[in-house]
Every structure is written in structure tokens, then in C-alpha cells.
Amino acid sequence: MEGLLTRCRALPALATCSHQLLQYAPQRFHHCAPRRGKRLVLSRMFQPQKLREDQVLSLEGRSGDLTCKSQRLMLQVGLIHPASPGCYHLLPYTVRAMEKLVRVIDQEMQTIGGQKVNMPSLSPAELWRATNRWDSMGRELLRLRDRHGKEYCLGPTHEEAITALIASQKTLSYKQLPLLLYQVTRKFRDEPRPRFGLLRGREFYMKDMYTFDSSPEAAQLTYSLVCDAYSSLFNRLGLRCVKVQADVGSIGGTMSHEFQLPVDIGEDRLVLCPSCHFSANVETLDSSRTNCPACQGPLTETKGIEVGHTFYLGTKYSSIFNAQFINVHGKPSLAEMGCYGLGVTRILAAAIEVLSTEDCIRWPSLLAPYQVCLIPPKKGSKEEAAAELAGHLYDHITEAVPQLQGEVLLDDRTHLTIGNRLKDANKFGYPFVIIAAKRALEDPAHFEVWCQNTGEVVFLTREGVLELLSRVQVV
């Protein structure tokens, strides 16, 4: 433990432990005994055994594909487990993080007027044939027949389904527009070579929004509104995403942008202009171009992971399905459409890719599966008497800091040393790890607090711990 303590700071360093504490305001906490609830203990959490890298390779089947940090870490600590090529079991920690991400997405989408729907994954072939995408999507589309011989696909996206739904509403009025309908569902794509874990799989979660407007001008305003909401989302997560011009691809339309997270393993090549902030996917530019089309300045190239994509569709789909509304003159008009995707599971993996060290997962603070891990002393050690204090601290945290109810985990594996459990906690990336060791037996008791996202280590009294944790934001 002595080696671990060399990085400790004095108590005044508390202000740098969390950016929220820059606006420190003392609070009073009740000292009455907290209501004892059921504690969340680590020994009860379902986590597959930790995997050595050679075991991970055999599970994945292709050793050359395990070149992605997020994939390796998520497998080794038991966040995901391979089910079949390109498909994974999402295990409890990952599901918690994903549910938090969906809550943040819901907040951003509903702030701009989004309404949540849920459409079937099974999509009839006739809808896709109407847009010619049954053939143009090729082998990427996962197809099947039911017992009656009727053809379906497992939807990789839902433009056809949502437009057919709107077309069925014959009395839709311009007063009801714009409509912003979105869902968060499983999507399916028959990737020829799935790799990089959750970054490129055959089954994944996506947030897809479809908008319906009364005019091209109104649709452009909606487009800007959604793009701004995407920027707000990534800012809240602490992810430095770049919005770049993109190709419309198989979805179509007349304008498209990608939200890219710059990282070396990214499969997309991006060009950026430091002078005028022009940015684009290289697939949208002439391959011979080396200067910026906006200011003629030099372009720099980087790689990125696509985590969001927006399209202005116009009437491409509404004209095929006759998705109309009654305009201000009482006449039927075709709706102007846009579609907007966010890769939910991809955002999780991409965040781990850019924020983590080679050995330890780091989460965006809002998405950490659990915010706090409490480590009591080893059974039979000189500090064993501090175990009761650790339990009391758990109860006080969940009582005095209501937003952390369900967010505090007690590592009750007291047959292990504090050092071993701290190493595990570091790998899992809990934002705050609190240790009850020798100094917890002082008067007053001091707890060792590791602020994982900043690297700070401080010793705090119970009141100091509560003050620190009261600033934690939870969705």
C-alpha cells in the first residue's frame, strides 16, 4: 500500500478532485443514524471470470482482430462476452452504462421536441422493394422468410417503416409539424468482417430519429436543431467529436454529416482545415485535392470513429410512400424528411477507446455503471476494525446523497488484500474509490479517496466524503 500512497495529495487538493468543487459551498449533513437498506455488494455481481489475453483470443476466434483497446478491456473485465461473430452478450455493468447513455439521449432529444416510438425489427420486404433498397443494400441486409413464405429483413435502419407509418395518417395537419420521432432499438447488419468488438458488429443498438417538416426551409432548421443537440450530447459526455461533411450512402438525400470521434483505430479518414474549420470525410472529396475547398489552405488528415450521422432526405421517401400532410391552404403536400442516427453501443465502446489507459477502463463520468466503490480492510488484518466504519459510510452516503442511491458498490471480498481490490477497482473505472484502512481508525476517521478520472488521491473525513460526493452528477 505504501507505493500506492505516494501519489496522495494533502486535503486542500480536494478542490481539484472534481470540477464541480470549484464552486464549493459548505453543506450541513445530518448525523443521525441512516436508514439501513440493502447494500450492493461486489460478490453478488455477475461477472465472468477475468480472461487472460490468450483466452480472449480463443473466444474471439481471430487473433489478428484483437487490436482494439476497448474490445480487449471490455472482454477482460467482463463487460461483454462473445456470443457469435459480431454479436455479444452485454453484461450487467455495460447494460447499466447503456441505460444511462439512453437517458442522456432521451433528455437531449426530448428537449428539442422528440417523441419516442418503438418500431418492429422485422420489416416486410415490400417496403424495401418500394425504395429499391431490398436489392441495393445487397448482402448487408439480413433476410428471412416466415412459415408462409413472406419475406422480411431485420432492420438496419427504419426509413421505410416510419414513412409508411406517417403515410397511413391521412389527416396529418401542418399544425402538427414538425414531427420528430425517434427510437432506441437493436439494429442488424450482416457485416462481412465484424471486428473491434462493439465498434463494428452484426447486432447493435442505435438511436434513430426521423423528422417530418412542412417545407425545405423548416426541414433545414430542424436539421440544425438536431445537430446542435448531438453536439450538446457529446459535450456532456466529455467526448471531443468533430462534425464533418459526409456521403449520403445507401440512405440517400441531398446533405449529410457525420459526428466523428478522432482516434487512431478509426476506420474513417477525415480531413480538417485548421484555418477555417472545414472538415469532411475524404470520401466526399476529389482524391487529388490537397487544399481546403473553402479557404484553399492546407488540409490535415486524421482517422475517426463515426458515432453519429445526420441526413437531409427531402422527399425521397415521402414521395414513394405518399407521406402527406394538409398544408395551410388545405391542400395535401409531401412532407420534407430528415433522419438522424446515434450508435449507442458504439458510443460506449468509442468512449472507452479514447478515455481509457492500456490497462484500465475510464468512463465518461455520466455513464459509469457505478459511481462509487467502497473497499473495507482485509479480514484478519490490523485494520479489520475499520470494516464497520466502511459499512456505516456506505449507509451515510446513500442517505445523505440521494442521487447516489443504487450507485455505491461495497467490495465485500475481504479475503483479498486492499491492494488487490484497488487494482480491480482501477480496472473497472469507478469514478470514486473509497478505502477504509489504517487512517479510518483515527479520531476523526479519515478515508482514502481515489478520484479515478483526475488521478487525485485525498484523505477525507466522513463529512468531506459526503461533501465531495454531493457534487456528483448522475442521470
N, C-alpha and C positions, 0 to 999 in steps of 0.2 A: 504493500500500500504506500510506502514512503515515496517510491518513484512516482506514483500517481499524483501525489500531493505537491510535487514541485511546481506544478502549473497554477496552484491556488493563488488567488488574489486576496487582498485584505477586504474587509467588509465594505469600504467605500466603493469598491468596484461593482457593487450591486447595480449602480445606475447604468452600466454598460451591458448588463446581463440580458436586458430586454429593452428594445427601443421604446416600449410603452412606458418604461420607468423614467424617461426623460421629462415627463410631466408628473413627477412624483407628487402625490398628495396623501398625507397620512390618513389612515382609516382606523376606526375602532373595531375590534373584534370581540365578540362575546367569549368569555372564559368559562361559561357553564359547560358541563359535560355534553358532548354532542350526542345526537340520537344514533345509536349503533345500528347500522344497516349491514346488509350482506356485502362483504368485501370481495372485490375482484382479485383473484389470486392467480399467479402465473402457472402454477402446477395444473390448473384446470383448463388452461387454454389448449385448444387443439393445434398443435404444430408438429408436422412430420419431423423425424429426426434430422438433425443437421447433416447436410450432404457434403462429403469431400468433393473436390472438383472432378476427380476421376469418376465418381459415382454420378455426378450431374451429367457428365459427357455420355455415359452409357444410357442414361434415361432419355437424353435428347436425341441420341442416335447418330449425330453427325458432329464429330469433334471440331471440325472447321467452322461450324456455325456459332460456337460459344465464344464469340469475340466481343460481346456486348456486356458492359459493366452491369447495367440494370438487370439483364437476364440472369447473369451469374449470381448477383447478390439476392435477387428475388427467389431464386431456386434454393440457394444455400441456407437462407434463414427461414424458409418455409412460407413465403408469401404466395407462391404459386406452385403448382405441381403438374407435370406433363400428363395429359390425358391421351392425346394422339397428335400427329404432326400439325402444328399450328393451332392447337386447342389446349387450354389449360384449366385446371381446377383453380378457381380463385378462392383462397383460404381466408379464415376469419379476419386477419389483420388487413388484408387487401380489400375485402368487402367493406370493412369499416371506413377505410380511406376513400373508397369509391363512393360510398353513400354520402360522405362529407363533400366530395367534389360535386356530386349531383346537387346537393343543397346549395352550394355556391352558384352553380349554373342556373338553378331554378331562380335564385334571387336576382341574378343579372337579367335573365330572360323575362321574368315577370315584371321587373322594373320598367321595361320598355313595352309592356303590354302583351307579352307572350302568354298563350294559353296551352296547357299541357294536354296532350292526347296520347293514345296508345293504339297503334295500328298492328294488324296481324303480320307475323314474319312470313307466313305463306302468302304469296302473291300470285294471282291467276296469270297464266301465260298470255291470255288475250289482251291484258292491259299492256304488257311489254311488247307484244306484237304490234299494237296500235302505234307505238312510238318507234318501232323498228329496233328497239334495244334488245329484244329477245335474240336477234341474230348478231347485232353489232357488239354486244358485250362478250360474245364468244364463250370460251370455256371458263371464263372467270365466274360466270353465273352458275350457282349450284341449283340444278334442276331435278325434279322428281315428278312421278305420276301417282295419283291416288288409286284406289281399288277400282274406280270407274274409268280409269284411263285418262282422267283430266290432268293436264299439265300445270305445274306450279314452279316457282322458284323461291328460294329462301332469300329474302330481300337484302341486297347490299345497300339499298337506298330506297326512298319511297315517293319519288316524284309522281309516278303513275297512280299510286294508290290515293295519295292526298288530293290530286287533281280530280280524279274520278269522284271522290267524296264531295268535293266542292261543287262539281258539275251536277250532282244529284239534288242540290239545294236550288230549286228553280226560282225562289222568291228572295234571293240574296240582294240586299239593297246597298247602294253606295254609302249609306249612313253607317253600315256595319263594318266598313273598311277603314283602315287596313286590318286584315286578319293576320295574326302571327301565331301559327300553330306549330307546336314542337313536341317531340317525344325523346325519351332516352331508352333505347332498346338494344337488344342483340342484333348484330348485323353479320352477314355471311359473305365470304368471298373466297372462291376456290383459287387461292394463291398457288402458282406453280412451284414456288420455293419459299414457304414460310420460314421466317428466321427472326432473330433478335427478340425472342420471347413475345411480350405483349406489344412490341413496336410494329410487328408485321405478322399477323396471324390470320387464320381462316375464319375465326369466330371472335367477335369483339363487341364492345359497347360503344355506341355513338349517340350523341345528341344531334338530331337533325330537325331543323326548323324550316317551314315553308310559309312564305308570305304572299298575300293577295292584296293588290292595290288597285285604285281606280284609274290611274294614269301613269305614264312613264316617269313623270316628274315626282309623283308621290312615291313610286317604287324606288327611285333613286334616294329619296330622303330616308325611306325605311332601310335601304341598303347601308347608308352611312350610320344610321342608328344602331343596327346590329353590329357593324364593325366596331363602333365605339364601345358597345357592350362587351365584345370579345377582348378589346384592349383593356378594359376595366377588370375583366376576369383574370387575365394573365398578370396584371399589376398586383391584384390582391394576392395571387399565389406566389408573387416574387419571381416570376419567370420572365426573362428578357426576350420576348418574342418580337419578330420582325414581320411586318405586313408587306408582302411582295406581290407584284403582278404575276398572274398565273394563267395557264392554258385552261380552257373550259372543258377539255377532255370529252368523255362519253356523256357527261351530264348536259353539256351544251349551254347555250345562252350567248350573250354578247360581251360580258365582263366577268372577270373572276380574280379573286385574290386569295393567297394562302397566308396563314399565320405560321411562321417557321421559327423553330427554336434552334439557334445555331449550335451545332455540336459536331465533332469530327466524324462520328459514325453515321451521320445523316446521309440518307440516300439521294437527297435533292441537292443540286448545285445551284447556288444563289449568287447573284452579282449585286453589289452595293456601291453607291456613289457617296463618298464622304463629304462631297461639296454641297450637293443639292438634295441628299437623302432619297434619291431614286433607288428603287430596289425591285428586283424581278427574279423569277425562276429563269434559268438560262434557256429553257425550252421555249420561252416566248420571244427570244431574240435571235437575230441572224447570227449564225455560228462564227462568222468572220468579224463581228463587231467587238471592238476592244474599248471603245469610249462610250460615255453615257449619252443616250439619245436626248436627254433633257438639257444638259449643260455642256456636253462634249468633253467633260472631264474624264479622268481615268477611272476605270471600274476595278473594284477588288472582288475576289471570289472567295466564297466560303461554302460550307456544307450545312444542311439543316434537316431537322425532323419536322414534317408537316403535322401540326396539331389542330389546325382549323382551316376551313375552306369556305369561301362565300362565292355565290354565283348570282348574277342578274340574268334571269331567264326570259324576261319579256313575255311573249305569248306563245312560246314554243310548245308548252304542254297544254295550256288553256285552250288553244285553238284546236288541238287534236281531240280533246275530251269535251269541248264546248262548255268550258267552265266560265259562266257568265254572271254578271250582276246587273241590276236595274240602275241605270245612271240617273243623274239629276233631271234629265229630260224625259224620264220614264221609258227609255229605250234600253234593250239588252246590249251590253258591251262585254268584251273579253277582259278577264282580269289580268293584270300585269303581275308576274310572279318573280320571286327570288327563292333561293334555297341556301341553307347555311349549316355546315356541319362542324362538330367538335368531336375529336376522337377521345372518348372518355378514358378507356383503359390505356390508350396511347399516351395521354397527358400524364397519367400516373407513372408509367414507365419512363417517359422522357424526363419528367421532373427528377426521378431517382438517378437517371443517367447524368444529368448536369449538376446536381447538387451533392451527390454522394462522393465519398472518398473511395479508393480502390477496395477497402475492406469493410466499410461501414455505411449503412443506408442513412441518408438525410432526406427528410420530407419537407415540402412546403409546410410552414407552421400550421396552417388551417387544416391540412389533410392528415396530419399524423394520426395513426389509428388510436393511440392513447397519448395523452399529453404528459403524464407523469408516471414514473416508475419508482416505487419505494423499495429500498433494499435494507432489510434488518440485518443484524450481525449473524455470523455463523453460530449454529447450535454448539454449545460446549466451549465457545471462545471466551476470552476475558471480558468482552463487551456484551455478552449474551443478555445482560440485564437491560440493555437498550432496546431489546426486541419489543417490549411492551410499549415503550415510548414511540416506536415506529408505528405500531398499531393505533395508538392514540392520535398520532399525527395524521394518519390516513383518515380517521373519523373526523378530525377537526377540519381538514381540507374539504372534504365532501359536504360538511355542514356549513362552513363559513364562505366557501366559494361555490355557489350553486351551479355555475356553468361547467364546473369540473365533475359533477356527478356522472358516474359512468366513464370518466376519463382517467381515473387513477388506478394503477395496477400495483399490487403488492407481490414482490418476488419472494414467495414463501419457500423457496428451495434452500432452506437453511442448512442442508448438508453440504452445500457448496460454500467456498470462501466468498467474501465480499468482492475480491478482485476478479474472480471468475464470473460472478453475476454482473459486475460492472462491465466487463468485456462483452458479455451478451447484450446488455442494455445499449452499449455503444453501437453494436452491430445493427440492432433493431431501430435505432434512431429516435428514441423517445426524446422530445424536446427538453424535458427536465428529468434528471435522475437524482433522487434524494437518498442519501446514505445515513443510516443511524449507526455510528461507530463509537470510537473512544470518547470523542468530544460531546456526544449525546448524553454522557454521564456527568458532565459538568453542571454547575448551577450558576446561571441557567443553562439548559441543554442547547447545544449548537449542532445543527445538521449540515452535512456536507452536500452542497447542491451543485450539480453539473448542469450548466446551460449548454446543451449539445450544439445548438445552431450557432453559438458565438464562441464556443471554446472556453468560456469563463467557468471558473470553479470558485465558489464562495462558501463561507460558513455563516449560517443564519440561525437565529433563534426561531422558535415556532412562529412568533409574530412576524418575523422577517420573511419566513417561508410563505405565510398566508398573504402578506403584502405583495410579494413577488408574483404569486400565482393569481392574485386577484386581477392582474393586468392581462392575463392570457385571454386571447380571443378564440372563441370556439363557435363553429357554425352549427 
